[in-house]
Amino acid sequence: MKKIFNFVIFILILLTCFAQIDHEEDMTDEEIEREGQKDMVAFMQYTAPYRFSSELSVGDRVEYIDKFNNELYLIEVLEKNEKFLLIHEKFEDNEVYLKLDINSKKVIAFWGTDESGNIHVPELLNDVEIDLRIQRMSANIDLISEGLKYTIESTKNVKINGKDIECDRIKVQIPIQENLNTEIGEILLNEDIPKMIPMNASYELIEEKNPIKNSSKGLVEYMDIELLNVVKNN
């Protein structure tokens, strides 16, 4: 298959685990690739309203590190007016631009460049097709995350940009036997951090019970993903 974005490959790996394409054995490589691209676009369109806050301002900027693969993720607001927000996201040598409706935060346009500088402009899907594809992904994600338990702890202080900030702490646990859970990670959220969730933390936003999904607070830490730097314009 021809290369699209590295981030598409990342998404397709996830979706290969989560979603099954009907009659894939009867499809050509090109047909499988087109279906994979549509799943990726559906994923991007569905998660956008949960990844970004309505209260963002031009110049808001967050930088995360994924400690698992030591990759940096930059997200910033380039433009805002009465009609749309323009979001720029960069990781490795790839860049993604999302134009979101200012009220609904639905994706109006979506384009990006890969490490070779090639420009890609995926075709957006309608709501019916998005829902069908997300339902298929969600059914498989629910099987994986069914046992996950999120428990709100008190607070935890972390240092960002040389300053201590107080975060809501949510334990992520899995059951190891009846009435006994073990902690596998934590989620840290703070209301003063602009909510711009990086793509590598967004696939679980398909899961209904994930506490990041409907929170207005920004992400400070989630499993191996940590906030390094933040700029917030009032």
Secondary structure per residue as TSV (DSSP state, phi and psi in degrees):
chain	resnum	aa	ss	phi	psi
A	1	M	-	360.0	147.5
A	2	K	-	-76.8	154.1
A	3	K	-	-76.2	141.5
A	4	I	-	-113.6	-93.5
A	5	F	-	-117.6	156.8
A	6	N	H	-63.0	-36.1
A	7	F	H	-68.3	-28.3
A	8	V	H	-66.8	-41.1
A	9	I	H	-60.3	-43.0
A	10	F	H	-58.1	-48.8
A	11	I	H	-63.5	-41.0
A	12	L	H	-67.6	-32.7
A	13	I	H	-61.0	-44.4
A	14	L	H	-62.4	-46.3
A	15	L	H	-71.2	-25.9
A	16	T	H	-63.2	-36.4
A	17	C	H	-73.8	-36.4
A	18	F	H	-93.6	-27.3
A	19	A	-	-129.2	142.8
A	20	Q	-	-111.8	127.9
A	21	I	-	-85.5	124.4
A	22	D	T	-59.4	135.2
A	23	H	T	57.8	35.7
A	24	E	G	-58.3	-31.8
A	25	E	G	-65.7	-18.5
A	26	D	G	-95.7	2.1
A	27	M	S	-100.8	150.0
A	28	T	-	-78.3	167.5
A	29	D	H	-58.6	-39.3
A	30	E	H	-65.8	-39.6
A	31	E	H	-68.6	-39.7
A	32	I	H	-64.2	-40.4
A	33	E	H	-64.5	-42.0
A	34	R	H	-62.6	-41.3
A	35	E	H	-65.0	-40.4
A	36	G	H	-62.7	-40.6
A	37	Q	H	-63.3	-40.7
A	38	K	H	-65.7	-38.8
A	39	D	H	-61.8	-41.8
A	40	M	H	-62.7	-44.1
A	41	V	H	-65.8	-42.6
A	42	A	H	-58.6	-42.3
A	43	F	H	-60.7	-47.1
A	44	M	H	-63.5	-43.1
A	45	Q	H	-68.1	-40.3
A	46	Y	H	-68.3	-43.7
A	47	T	H	-80.0	-19.9
A	48	A	H	-53.6	-46.4
A	49	P	H	-62.9	-21.7
A	50	Y	H	-94.7	-15.9
A	51	R	H	-85.1	-25.6
A	52	F	B	-126.1	139.2
A	53	S	-	-80.6	156.5
A	54	S	T	-77.7	-12.3
A	55	E	T	-97.0	16.5
A	56	L	-	-71.0	153.2
A	57	S	-	-128.2	155.6
A	58	V	T	-58.8	131.7
A	59	G	T	97.8	-15.3
A	60	D	-	-59.2	137.6
A	61	R	E	-152.6	135.1
A	62	V	E	-132.1	147.8
A	63	E	E	-131.5	124.8
A	64	Y	E	-116.1	157.1
A	65	I	E	-122.2	136.2
A	66	D	E	-96.2	105.5
A	67	K	T	-69.2	-18.6
A	68	F	T	-66.9	-42.5
A	69	N	T	-118.4	7.0
A	70	N	T	58.8	39.9
A	71	E	E	-106.1	143.6
A	72	L	E	-97.8	144.5
A	73	Y	E	-129.5	122.6
A	74	L	E	-111.7	132.3
A	75	I	E	-132.4	134.7
A	76	E	E	-149.0	157.0
A	77	V	E	-96.2	118.8
A	78	L	E	-92.3	-32.9
A	79	E	E	-153.2	145.6
A	80	K	E	-148.9	131.7
A	81	N	-	-142.5	-166.2
A	82	E	S	-72.7	-7.8
A	83	K	S	-112.3	-36.4
A	84	F	E	-151.5	162.6
A	85	L	E	-110.8	139.8
A	86	L	E	-113.7	116.9
A	87	I	E	-107.0	136.8
A	88	H	E	-116.3	130.3
A	89	E	E	-129.3	133.2
A	90	K	E	-133.5	135.4
A	91	F	E	-154.2	141.7
A	92	E	T	50.9	-127.4
A	93	D	T	-107.6	21.5
A	94	N	E	-107.2	146.0
A	95	E	E	-132.5	137.7
A	96	V	E	-126.8	140.0
A	97	Y	E	-123.5	128.7
A	98	L	E	-120.8	123.4
A	99	K	E	-101.3	119.0
A	100	L	E	-114.1	140.9
A	101	D	E	-59.9	132.9
A	102	I	T	-63.8	-28.3
A	103	N	T	-94.5	-52.3
A	104	S	T	-86.1	-19.8
A	105	K	-	62.8	19.2
A	106	K	-	-72.9	152.2
A	107	V	E	-74.4	122.7
A	108	I	E	-92.0	-37.9
A	109	A	E	-151.7	155.5
A	110	F	E	-152.5	121.0
A	111	W	E	-151.0	169.3
A	112	G	E	-170.3	173.5
A	113	T	E	-125.4	145.6
A	114	D	-	-95.8	-174.5
A	115	E	T	-66.5	-16.8
A	116	S	T	-93.4	-0.5
A	117	G	-	86.3	5.0
A	118	N	-	-72.9	138.4
A	119	I	E	-94.1	134.9
A	120	H	E	-127.2	133.1
A	121	V	-	-128.9	87.7
A	122	P	-	-64.4	148.2
A	123	E	-	-79.6	131.3
A	124	L	-	-74.4	153.4
A	125	L	-	-102.4	156.9
A	126	N	-	-80.9	167.5
A	127	D	H	-60.4	-36.4
A	128	V	H	-64.2	-45.9
A	129	E	H	-68.8	-37.4
A	130	I	H	-59.0	-48.9
A	131	D	H	-60.1	-41.8
A	132	L	H	-63.9	-42.8
A	133	R	H	-71.0	-39.3
A	134	I	H	-69.5	-35.6
A	135	Q	H	-60.4	-40.4
A	136	R	H	-66.0	-45.2
A	137	M	H	-63.6	-43.2
A	138	S	H	-62.3	-38.5
A	139	A	H	-60.2	-38.8
A	140	N	H	-77.6	-36.9
A	141	I	H	-64.6	-40.0
A	142	D	H	-60.5	-34.6
A	143	L	H	-64.7	-37.5
A	144	I	H	-75.3	-41.1
A	145	S	H	-97.4	3.9
A	146	E	T	-54.3	-38.7
A	147	G	T	-85.2	-6.8
A	148	L	-	-66.3	139.9
A	149	K	E	-127.4	130.9
A	150	Y	E	-109.0	123.6
A	151	T	E	-123.2	122.0
A	152	I	E	-77.1	119.1
A	153	E	E	-90.9	-167.0
A	154	S	E	-77.2	-98.4
A	155	T	E	-143.3	168.2
A	156	K	E	-146.3	134.6
A	157	N	E	-92.9	134.1
A	158	V	E	-132.9	162.1
A	159	K	E	-106.1	121.6
A	160	I	E	-127.8	130.2
A	161	N	T	54.6	33.9
A	162	G	T	78.2	5.5
A	163	K	E	-119.5	142.8
A	164	D	E	-79.3	131.7
A	165	I	E	-127.3	146.7
A	166	E	E	-95.9	127.4
A	167	C	E	-118.4	147.3
A	168	D	E	-69.1	133.6
A	169	R	E	-112.1	127.3
A	170	I	E	-121.5	119.9
A	171	K	E	-77.2	139.5
A	172	V	E	-108.2	119.2
A	173	Q	E	-127.8	156.1
A	174	I	E	-127.9	148.3
A	175	P	E	-75.4	138.3
A	176	I	E	-111.0	-20.7
A	177	Q	E	-164.3	175.2
A	178	E	T	-57.4	127.6
A	179	N	T	63.6	20.9
A	180	L	E	-139.1	121.1
A	181	N	E	-115.4	155.9
A	182	T	E	-124.5	140.8
A	183	E	E	-79.5	130.8
A	184	I	E	-113.9	-5.3
A	185	G	E	172.7	-173.5
A	186	E	E	-146.6	158.2
A	187	I	E	-118.0	128.9
A	188	L	E	-117.0	128.5
A	189	L	E	-127.7	147.4
A	190	N	E	-144.1	136.1
A	191	E	T	-72.7	-16.6
A	192	D	T	-91.1	-2.9
A	193	I	S	-94.5	127.8
A	194	P	-	-58.8	132.8
A	195	K	-	-79.4	101.3
A	196	M	B	-140.9	94.6
A	197	I	-	-81.5	126.7
A	198	P	-	-66.9	153.5
A	199	M	G	-59.8	-34.2
A	200	N	G	-72.6	-5.2
A	201	A	G	-113.2	5.4
A	202	S	T	-99.5	-12.7
A	203	Y	G	-63.7	-28.3
A	204	E	G	-77.7	-4.8
A	205	L	G	-70.3	-12.3
A	206	I	G	-68.4	-29.6
A	207	E	S	-72.8	125.6
A	208	E	T	-63.6	-37.4
A	209	K	T	-86.2	-2.7
A	210	N	-	-63.1	125.3
A	211	P	T	-69.8	-16.0
A	212	I	T	-71.2	-30.1
A	213	K	T	-56.8	-51.2
A	214	N	T	-107.2	9.9
A	215	S	-	-82.2	143.8
A	216	S	-	-89.3	-3.4
A	217	K	S	-85.5	152.4
A	218	G	E	-81.1	156.7
A	219	L	E	-86.1	130.2
A	220	V	E	-107.3	-39.4
A	221	E	E	-154.7	141.5
A	222	Y	E	-151.2	108.3
A	223	M	T	54.1	-114.9
A	224	D	T	-89.0	0.3
A	225	I	E	-100.0	125.0
A	226	E	E	-130.2	144.1
A	227	L	E	-76.2	130.0
A	228	L	E	-101.7	-47.8
A	229	N	E	-141.8	152.1
A	230	V	E	-146.2	141.3
A	231	V	E	-127.3	126.3
A	232	K	-	-126.4	121.8
A	233	N	-	-99.4	130.1
A	234	N	-	-87.1	360.0
